[in-house]
Amino acid sequence: MVDIKEKNNIKGFESSLVNEFVKEMLKEQRRNRRWGIFFKLIFVIYIAAFFVIYAYENSSIGNFSNQKHTALIEINGIISTETEANADFIITGLRRAYEDKNTQGIILRINSPGGSPVQAGYVNDEIKRLKVKYPDIPIFAVITDICASGGYYIAAAADKIFANKASVVGSIGVVMAGFGFVGAIEKLGIERRLLHSGDHKALMDPFSPLDFFEEAHMQKILDKIHQQFISVVKDGRGDNLSNNEELFSGLIWSGEESIELGLIDGLASASEVARDFIGSEHIINYTRRENYFDRFTRQIGTAIFHSFNTAYSTR
């Protein structure tokens, strides 16, 4: 009898233990389900918020104001695909400004040391196209601190260019910079191992001696791009330009000196241009900026790319 009772007790204990375990499992599953629903809901709200912000920011920029106005587009910093001063953003702002029936004139407010000649070229070409399409809407460039190289490449497409007397203007040239470490690695006893297919695939490798044929080839390319730059400036500024031999040498000048050289037309701020040349002091900013949605999608795209790249490289 004792053995039977003990067995029954053990069975009862085991049964109770199993029941408790099952209950805890069910509770854990319910908790996980609730947290899963919670996180999914947060994610949906997060995505929805990005879409709302994206829609709001894109609709609020140049929202076809009912009031006649001057459209402002800012170009700040280095002109590059990696910055807000990229061709896509600048052109988007330009198109919206031109398409608004109440736009009386457009101001490009530039504060840029330059950057990609390709990005600057895209903007210059688009300004010329839009000027033909909307001949009644004047476009002016207003320089703040600096408008050099690619910045001036864009400004040259405007009908007139203005600056402050202390602004820095010019740098009409092309540069390619790098370093050479041949002597350094020889002194350190480092052996350079470089494999390549194609005689000039390792073009301008900083750890190899400079090849004079490659140097001449690169210089030819830089000279060609420089001539393109010069043609754009001459096309935009025309007879305003002086005959100064240093004009296209890459030098920079103050805003005051730039008037004499024909690089700019006068000294004025954006508000002065809006009032005195466009005739509309009310300014609406059409500058396209990177918003949360753009940043989020770019980060997601980068993460996916890196994940794919990592998976691919480990196969």
C-alpha positions as CSV (number, residue, x, y, z in Angstrom):
1,M,0.0,0.0,0.0
2,V,2.8,2.3,0.8
3,D,4.4,1.8,-2.6
4,I,1.1,2.4,-4.3
5,K,0.6,5.7,-2.4
6,E,4.1,6.8,-3.1
7,K,3.6,6.0,-6.8
8,N,0.4,7.9,-6.8
9,N,2.1,10.8,-5.0
10,I,4.9,10.8,-7.5
11,K,2.5,10.6,-10.4
12,G,0.4,13.5,-8.9
13,F,3.6,15.5,-8.5
14,E,4.7,14.8,-12.0
15,S,1.3,15.6,-13.4
16,S,1.2,18.9,-11.4
17,L,4.7,19.7,-12.6
18,V,3.7,19.1,-16.2
19,N,0.6,21.2,-15.8
20,E,2.6,24.1,-14.3
21,F,5.1,23.8,-17.1
22,V,2.4,23.8,-19.8
23,K,0.7,26.8,-18.1
24,E,4.0,28.7,-18.0
25,M,4.6,27.9,-21.7
26,L,1.1,29.1,-22.6
27,K,1.7,32.3,-20.6
28,E,5.0,32.8,-22.3
29,Q,3.5,32.3,-25.7
30,R,0.7,34.8,-24.9
31,R,3.4,37.3,-23.7
32,N,5.4,36.8,-26.9
33,R,2.3,37.2,-29.0
34,R,1.4,40.4,-27.2
35,W,4.9,41.8,-27.6
36,G,5.0,40.7,-31.2
37,I,1.8,42.6,-31.9
38,F,3.1,45.6,-30.0
39,F,6.3,45.7,-31.9
40,K,4.5,45.2,-35.2
41,L,2.2,48.0,-34.4
42,I,5.1,50.3,-33.5
43,F,6.8,49.4,-36.8
44,V,3.6,50.2,-38.7
45,I,3.3,53.5,-36.9
46,Y,7.0,54.3,-37.5
47,I,6.6,53.6,-41.3
48,A,3.4,55.6,-41.5
49,A,5.0,58.5,-39.7
50,F,7.8,58.5,-42.3
51,F,5.3,58.5,-45.2
52,V,3.3,61.4,-43.5
53,I,6.5,63.4,-43.0
54,Y,7.6,62.7,-46.5
55,A,4.3,63.7,-48.0
56,Y,4.1,66.8,-45.9
57,E,7.6,68.0,-46.6
58,N,7.3,67.4,-50.3
59,S,3.9,69.1,-50.6
60,S,4.9,72.0,-48.4
61,I,7.9,73.1,-50.5
62,G,6.7,75.3,-53.2
63,N,3.1,74.5,-52.5
64,F,1.8,76.7,-55.3
65,S,1.3,79.7,-53.2
66,N,-1.7,81.9,-54.0
67,Q,0.5,85.0,-53.4
68,K,3.0,86.3,-56.0
69,H,6.5,85.7,-54.7
70,T,10.2,85.3,-55.3
71,A,11.3,81.7,-55.2
72,L,14.5,80.9,-53.3
73,I,16.7,77.9,-53.8
74,E,19.8,77.5,-51.6
75,I,23.0,75.7,-52.7
76,N,25.1,75.2,-49.6
77,G,28.4,73.3,-49.2
78,I,30.2,70.9,-51.4
79,I,28.3,70.0,-54.6
80,S,28.2,66.2,-54.6
81,T,25.8,63.3,-54.8
82,E,26.6,62.7,-51.1
83,T,25.4,66.1,-49.9
84,E,22.1,68.1,-50.1
85,A,23.8,70.2,-52.7
86,N,23.3,67.5,-55.3
87,A,21.9,67.9,-58.8
88,D,18.7,66.0,-58.1
89,F,17.7,68.2,-55.1
90,I,18.6,71.4,-56.8
91,I,16.8,70.6,-60.0
92,T,13.7,69.4,-58.0
93,G,13.6,72.8,-56.3
94,L,14.1,74.6,-59.6
95,R,11.3,72.8,-61.4
96,R,8.8,73.4,-58.6
97,A,9.7,77.1,-58.5
98,Y,9.3,77.5,-62.3
99,E,6.0,75.5,-62.3
100,D,4.4,77.7,-59.7
101,K,2.3,80.2,-61.6
102,N,2.8,82.9,-58.9
103,T,6.6,82.8,-59.1
104,Q,7.8,86.2,-60.3
105,G,11.5,85.4,-60.3
106,I,14.0,82.9,-58.9
107,I,17.1,83.4,-56.7
108,L,19.8,80.8,-56.4
109,R,21.5,81.7,-53.1
110,I,25.0,80.1,-53.3
111,N,27.5,79.4,-50.6
112,S,29.7,76.7,-52.0
113,P,33.4,76.0,-52.6
114,G,32.6,73.8,-55.5
115,G,32.6,70.1,-56.0
116,S,31.6,67.7,-58.8
117,P,31.7,69.2,-62.3
118,V,29.2,66.6,-63.3
119,Q,26.6,67.6,-60.7
120,A,27.2,71.3,-61.4
121,G,26.9,70.6,-65.2
122,Y,23.6,68.8,-64.7
123,V,22.2,71.9,-62.9
124,N,23.6,74.4,-65.4
125,D,22.1,72.5,-68.3
126,E,18.7,72.3,-66.5
127,I,18.7,76.0,-65.8
128,K,19.3,76.7,-69.5
129,R,16.4,74.4,-70.5
130,L,14.0,75.9,-67.9
131,K,14.9,79.5,-69.0
132,V,13.8,78.6,-72.6
133,K,10.6,76.9,-71.3
134,Y,9.8,79.8,-68.9
135,P,11.2,83.0,-70.6
136,D,9.2,85.4,-68.5
137,I,10.7,84.2,-65.2
138,P,14.1,85.7,-64.5
139,I,16.7,83.8,-62.5
140,F,19.4,85.4,-60.4
141,A,22.4,84.0,-58.5
142,V,23.2,85.6,-55.2
143,I,26.6,84.7,-53.6
144,T,27.0,84.8,-49.8
145,D,30.4,83.8,-48.5
146,I,31.9,81.9,-51.4
147,C,31.0,80.8,-54.9
148,A,34.0,79.0,-56.3
149,S,34.6,76.3,-59.0
150,G,31.4,74.2,-59.3
151,G,29.4,76.8,-57.5
152,Y,30.3,79.4,-60.1
153,Y,29.7,76.8,-62.8
154,I,26.0,76.8,-61.7
155,A,25.9,80.6,-61.1
156,A,27.1,81.3,-64.7
157,A,23.7,80.0,-66.0
158,A,21.8,82.8,-64.2
159,D,20.6,86.0,-65.9
160,K,22.6,88.1,-63.4
161,I,25.0,87.3,-60.5
162,F,25.2,89.4,-57.3
163,A,27.5,89.1,-54.3
164,N,28.6,90.9,-51.2
165,K,31.8,93.0,-51.5
166,A,33.6,90.5,-49.2
167,S,32.4,87.4,-51.0
168,V,34.9,85.0,-52.6
169,V,34.3,84.4,-56.3
170,G,36.1,82.5,-59.0
171,S,38.4,79.5,-59.0
172,I,37.6,78.6,-62.6
173,G,39.7,75.6,-63.0
174,V,40.0,71.9,-62.3
175,V,42.1,70.1,-59.8
176,M,43.1,66.5,-59.1
177,A,45.2,65.9,-56.0
178,G,46.9,62.9,-54.4
179,F,50.0,61.6,-52.6
180,G,53.0,59.6,-53.6
181,F,54.4,57.1,-51.0
182,V,57.1,55.4,-53.1
183,G,60.0,56.9,-51.1
184,A,58.3,56.2,-47.8
185,I,57.7,52.5,-48.4
186,E,61.3,52.1,-49.7
187,K,62.7,53.5,-46.5
188,L,60.3,51.4,-44.4
189,G,61.3,48.3,-46.4
190,I,57.8,47.6,-47.5
191,E,57.3,45.5,-50.7
192,R,54.5,46.7,-52.9
193,R,52.5,43.8,-54.5
194,L,50.1,44.9,-57.2
195,L,48.5,42.6,-59.7
196,H,46.4,44.1,-62.5
197,S,45.1,43.3,-66.0
198,G,45.5,46.2,-68.5
199,D,48.7,48.2,-68.7
200,H,47.2,51.3,-67.0
201,K,44.6,49.7,-64.7
202,A,46.7,50.8,-61.7
203,L,46.5,54.4,-63.0
204,M,48.0,57.0,-60.6
205,D,48.6,54.3,-57.9
206,P,50.2,56.3,-55.0
207,F,52.5,53.4,-54.0
208,S,54.0,53.1,-57.5
209,P,56.4,55.4,-59.3
210,L,54.7,58.1,-61.4
211,D,54.2,57.1,-65.0
212,F,54.8,60.1,-67.2
213,F,52.4,58.8,-69.9
214,E,49.6,58.4,-67.3
215,E,50.4,61.8,-65.9
216,A,50.1,63.3,-69.4
217,H,46.9,61.4,-70.0
218,M,45.3,62.7,-66.8
219,Q,46.5,66.3,-67.5
220,K,44.8,66.1,-70.9
221,I,41.6,65.1,-69.3
222,L,41.8,67.9,-66.7
223,D,42.6,70.4,-69.5
224,K,39.5,69.2,-71.4
225,I,37.2,69.6,-68.4
226,H,38.8,73.0,-67.8
227,Q,37.9,74.1,-71.4
228,Q,34.4,72.9,-70.9
229,F,34.2,75.0,-67.7
230,I,35.6,78.0,-69.6
231,S,33.0,77.6,-72.4
232,V,30.2,77.4,-69.9
233,V,31.3,80.7,-68.2
234,K,31.8,82.5,-71.5
235,D,28.4,81.3,-72.7
236,G,26.7,82.5,-69.5
237,R,28.6,85.8,-69.0
238,G,29.2,86.7,-72.6
239,D,30.6,90.3,-73.1
240,N,30.5,91.0,-69.4
241,L,33.8,89.2,-68.9
242,S,37.0,91.2,-69.0
243,N,40.1,90.3,-70.9
244,N,42.1,89.6,-67.8
245,E,44.5,86.7,-68.6
246,E,44.1,85.3,-65.0
247,L,40.4,85.0,-65.3
248,F,40.4,81.3,-66.0
249,S,43.6,80.5,-64.0
250,G,41.9,79.2,-60.9
251,L,42.4,82.4,-58.9
252,I,39.7,83.8,-56.6
253,W,38.7,87.4,-56.1
254,S,36.6,89.4,-53.7
255,G,33.0,90.4,-54.7
256,E,34.2,94.0,-55.3
257,E,37.0,92.9,-57.6
258,S,34.6,90.5,-59.4
259,I,32.5,93.3,-60.7
260,E,35.5,94.8,-62.6
261,L,36.3,91.3,-64.0
262,G,32.7,90.8,-65.1
263,L,32.3,87.7,-63.0
264,I,29.3,89.3,-61.2
265,D,26.9,92.2,-62.1
266,G,26.7,94.0,-58.7
267,L,26.6,93.9,-55.0
268,A,23.3,92.9,-53.4
269,S,21.7,90.4,-51.0
270,A,18.9,88.0,-51.8
271,S,16.3,90.3,-50.2
272,E,17.6,93.3,-52.2
273,V,17.4,91.3,-55.5
274,A,13.9,90.2,-54.7
275,R,12.8,93.7,-54.0
276,D,14.7,95.7,-56.6
277,F,15.1,93.3,-59.5
278,I,12.2,90.9,-59.2
279,G,9.7,93.2,-57.7
280,S,8.4,90.8,-55.1
281,E,9.7,91.0,-51.5
282,H,7.7,87.9,-50.4
283,I,10.1,85.0,-50.6
284,I,9.2,81.3,-50.6
285,N,12.0,78.8,-50.1
286,Y,11.8,75.9,-52.6
287,T,15.1,74.3,-51.4
288,R,14.7,70.5,-51.5
289,R,16.3,69.0,-48.4
290,E,16.9,65.5,-47.2
291,N,14.0,64.5,-44.9
292,Y,13.5,61.7,-42.5
293,F,12.1,59.4,-45.1
294,D,15.0,60.0,-47.5
295,R,17.5,59.3,-44.6
296,F,15.5,56.2,-43.6
297,T,15.3,54.7,-47.1
298,R,19.0,55.5,-47.7
299,Q,20.0,53.8,-44.4
300,I,17.8,50.8,-45.2
301,G,19.3,50.6,-48.7
302,T,22.8,50.8,-47.3
303,A,22.0,48.1,-44.7
304,I,20.6,45.8,-47.4
305,F,23.6,46.4,-49.6
306,H,26.1,45.6,-46.9
307,S,24.1,42.5,-45.8
308,F,24.1,41.3,-49.4
309,N,27.7,42.1,-49.9
310,T,28.7,40.3,-46.7
311,A,26.7,37.2,-47.6
312,Y,28.1,37.2,-51.1
313,S,31.7,37.6,-49.9
314,T,31.4,34.7,-47.4
315,R,30.2,32.2,-49.9
